[in-house]
Amino acid sequence: MTPVLSLFAALAAATPQAAALPVAAPVAATQGISTYPASFFAASGANTAADMVSRLPGFSLDSGDSVRGFEGAAGNVLIDGSRPASKTDNLDEILRRIPANRVDHIEVIRGGAPGIDMQGKSILANVVRTKTSGLQIVT
């Protein structure tokens, strides 16, 4: 037995509590992402996605700058996983146009979440809308 293994064996034998400690689990794919379903906002009477985002725990809306072409100018909210592509409307106006009943859930993504481009922001909110099927006609 190598000296390192014998040291661990001695420690485990000396303290039964050390032998019962759980082994660290592998990093999950959802590390750094908290999901808030639409039902989380129902009691507050949220009418729009802007109302929902304003009630996210630990999140503060950053609408970004009105400068075009700079990566850091974007706000800290994604809609369905991508940044809104509007030249004239700010982020708050876009969120006010999304009714609360069209939001499936909102994900709060903290810096360091694996596989997500934070684009210079330490925290992002991803508004995920409900999937509708078929043709919708508004009269």
C-alpha positions, 0 to 999 in steps of 0.5 A, spaced: 500 500 500 502 506 498 503 511 503 498 516 501 493 510 501 495 508 508 494 515 510 487 515 508 485 508 510 488 510 517 484 516 517 477 512 515 479 507 521 480 513 526 474 517 525 468 513 523 464 520 521 470 521 515 468 514 512 461 516 512 462 523 508 459 523 501 463 523 495 463 529 491 458 529 485 460 530 478 458 537 476 451 538 473 449 541 466 444 546 470 450 548 475 449 556 475 442 556 473 436 557 477 429 556 474 423 560 476 416 557 473 410 562 471 407 559 477 412 562 481 410 569 479 402 568 479 401 570 486 404 577 485 399 578 479 405 579 474 402 582 467 408 582 463 415 579 462 417 585 465 413 584 471 416 577 472 423 579 471 423 585 476 421 580 481 426 575 480 430 574 486 437 577 486 436 580 479 437 587 477 435 589 470 440 592 466 437 595 459 444 596 456 447 602 452 444 605 446 450 604 442 450 599 436 456 594 435 459 593 442 458 587 445 458 590 452 452 594 450 447 589 450 442 588 456 442 582 461 436 579 458 435 573 453 429 571 450 428 564 448 436 563 449 438 569 444 439 577 445 433 581 442 434 584 435 431 591 436 434 597 434 429 602 436 426 599 442 430 598 449 429 591 453 424 594 458 419 595 452 420 589 449 419 585 455 413 589 456 410 587 450 410 579 452 404 577 456 405 573 462 401 568 460 406 567 454 412 565 459 413 558 460 419 559 465 425 564 466 432 562 468 437 566 472 444 564 469 449 566 474 457 567 471 460 561 470 455 556 468 458 551 463 456 552 456 453 559 456 456 565 453 455 571 458 458 576 454 461 580 459 455 580 464 455 576 471 448 574 471 443 573 465 435 572 465 433 568 460 425 569 458 423 562 455 416 563 452 411 557 451 411 554 445 405 555 441 403 550 435 399 552 429 396 558 426 394 564 430 390 570 427 389 576 431 383 580 429 
